[in-house]
Amino acid sequence: MANPSDIYTHWRDSALVPKFFTIDARAAFFIVIFLMRPNWYTFGTVASVLVLLSLLNYYHISLMASFRLLRGFLTGSKKVIIRRR
């Protein structure tokens, strides 16, 4: 008989990063492109995406939060006010 505490474990695991063995599953699109057209450019793209996603997973930062951090870094802390006449 199953342990009653194991009934709802799928809800707890639903927020985890999807993985295919040890590789982040969000990089699967780039891996498929590399397998269909292997060259150094696509290999570099796949390698950089895998490194980026691994670093984000290591520091527990979601992909959307990293986009917000990048946007905040690029725009800066000052806001521009454009007054209309």
trRosetta pair geometry for C-beta under 8 A, 3 or more apart (Angstrom, degrees):
i j d omega theta_ij theta_ji phi_ij phi_ji
2 6 5.5 -115 174 70 102 121
2 7 6.9 111 122 -71 129 75
3 6 4.5 83 70 -3 94 110
4 7 6.0 -22 -166 -14 47 115
5 8 7.9 -70 -175 39 42 86
5 9 7.8 66 137 -57 66 97
6 9 5.3 -25 -156 -18 56 124
8 11 5.1 -25 177 23 87 116
8 12 7.0 90 127 -19 80 95
9 12 5.4 -54 -155 36 48 113
9 13 6.2 34 153 -11 76 110
10 13 5.9 -62 -143 46 34 104
10 14 6.5 56 154 -51 65 95
11 14 5.7 -34 -150 -1 33 121
12 15 7.9 -69 174 24 34 96
13 16 5.3 -35 -166 5 64 123
17 24 6.3 -45 158 -130 122 94
17 25 7.8 167 156 27 75 90
17 26 7.7 -71 -166 -11 95 113
17 57 5.7 -70 7 -112 171 113
18 24 7.4 87 83 -167 64 59
18 25 3.8 -55 116 39 104 135
18 26 6.9 118 60 -40 101 75
19 22 6.6 -17 -178 -136 124 17
19 23 6.7 143 -161 72 76 37
19 24 6.2 -54 -107 -106 71 37
19 25 5.8 -149 -103 -26 13 94
20 23 5.2 -26 68 68 88 93
20 24 7.9 15 22 107 81 11
20 25 4.9 112 -23 -90 93 85
20 28 6.6 89 -10 -79 146 114
23 27 6.4 -97 167 61 102 121
23 28 8.0 116 120 -72 117 74
23 31 7.7 57 154 -59 150 151
23 50 6.8 -49 -146 -129 95 113
24 27 5.1 81 82 0 92 106
24 50 6.9 168 33 -132 105 64
24 53 4.2 -120 47 137 165 138
24 54 6.8 -143 -22 -65 123 62
24 57 6.5 -158 -83 -40 124 141
25 28 5.4 -7 -171 -27 59 118
26 29 7.7 -28 171 10 47 100
26 53 6.1 179 68 -122 113 145
26 63 7.1 -153 -177 -59 171 149
27 30 5.3 -52 -170 43 71 111
27 31 5.9 75 132 -26 84 102
27 46 6.9 99 177 -152 113 73
27 49 5.0 148 -122 123 106 115
27 50 5.3 64 -134 -81 168 72
27 53 5.8 -131 -47 13 114 155
28 31 5.4 -56 -144 38 36 114
28 32 6.2 39 156 -22 69 103
29 32 6.0 -55 -151 33 27 110
29 33 6.7 27 151 -16 62 105
30 33 5.6 -50 -148 36 36 113
30 34 6.4 38 152 -20 65 104
30 42 7.5 176 -175 -169 81 84
30 45 5.8 -141 -157 125 122 101
30 46 4.8 167 137 -100 111 73
30 49 5.0 115 23 40 168 159
31 34 5.6 -53 -150 36 33 113
31 35 6.4 31 152 -18 66 104
31 46 5.8 97 -85 -134 58 125
32 35 5.7 -53 -146 37 33 109
32 36 6.4 27 155 -15 65 107
33 36 5.9 -59 -147 40 30 106
33 37 6.5 -33 172 39 67 97
33 42 5.8 -143 121 -147 97 126
33 45 7.8 -34 89 90 129 135
33 46 7.8 -170 69 -68 94 104
34 37 7.2 -89 -137 67 22 60
34 38 5.9 53 174 -100 68 68
34 42 4.4 170 -102 141 73 115
34 43 6.1 102 -139 -79 124 52
34 45 7.5 -168 -70 69 105 99
34 46 4.8 -16 -47 -44 147 142
35 38 6.9 11 -123 -59 22 96
37 42 6.0 129 93 -28 87 158
38 42 6.6 -123 -130 69 33 127
38 43 7.0 48 -159 -54 75 100
39 42 5.5 87 53 17 72 98
39 43 7.0 -132 99 -6 34 95
40 43 5.4 -56 -142 40 34 115
40 44 6.2 37 158 -21 67 104
41 44 5.9 -55 -151 35 27 109
41 45 6.6 27 151 -18 62 106
42 45 5.4 -50 -146 36 37 115
42 46 6.3 38 154 -19 67 103
43 46 5.8 -53 -147 37 31 109
43 47 6.2 29 155 -17 65 108
44 47 5.7 -54 -142 39 30 111
44 48 6.1 26 160 -16 65 108
45 48 6.0 -58 -145 39 26 106
45 49 6.3 24 158 -16 64 109
46 49 5.9 -57 -145 38 28 108
46 50 6.2 27 157 -18 64 109
47 50 5.9 -57 -147 38 28 110
47 51 6.3 26 156 -17 64 107
48 51 5.7 -53 -145 38 32 110
48 52 6.2 33 156 -20 65 107
49 52 5.7 -54 -145 38 30 112
49 53 6.2 24 159 -13 65 109
50 53 6.1 -57 -142 42 28 105
50 54 6.1 30 157 -21 63 110
51 54 5.7 -56 -145 38 28 113
51 55 6.4 29 156 -19 64 106
52 55 5.9 -57 -150 36 28 109
52 56 6.5 26 154 -16 64 107
53 56 5.6 -52 -144 38 34 112
53 57 6.2 34 155 -18 65 106
53 63 7.7 -14 -115 -86 85 105
54 57 5.7 -55 -147 39 30 110
54 58 6.2 35 152 -25 64 106
55 58 5.5 -51 -145 32 32 114
55 59 6.4 10 162 1 66 108
56 59 6.3 -67 -144 50 28 95
56 61 4.8 -96 -155 72 78 92
56 62 7.4 50 169 -160 118 6
56 63 6.6 61 159 -81 162 59
56 66 5.6 -58 -115 -53 125 146
57 60 7.4 27 -173 -79 33 38
61 65 5.2 -130 -171 89 82 120
61 66 5.3 95 137 -63 120 93
61 69 7.5 -25 -166 -7 139 145
62 65 4.5 92 56 9 84 105
62 66 7.0 -147 93 -8 44 85
63 66 5.7 -54 -151 34 31 111
63 67 6.7 34 150 -19 63 101
64 67 5.6 -49 -152 33 37 112
64 68 6.6 37 150 -17 65 102
65 68 5.5 -50 -150 36 37 113
65 69 6.4 39 150 -20 66 103
66 69 5.5 -48 -146 36 36 114
66 70 6.3 39 152 -20 65 104
67 70 5.6 -52 -147 37 32 113
67 71 6.3 34 153 -20 65 105
68 71 5.6 -52 -145 37 32 112
68 72 6.3 31 155 -17 64 106
69 72 5.8 -56 -148 39 30 110
69 73 6.3 31 153 -20 65 107
70 73 5.6 -55 -147 36 31 112
70 74 6.2 24 157 -15 66 108
71 74 6.0 -57 -143 39 29 106
71 75 6.1 12 164 -6 66 114
72 75 6.3 -61 -134 45 25 100
73 76 7.9 23 175 -68 25 42
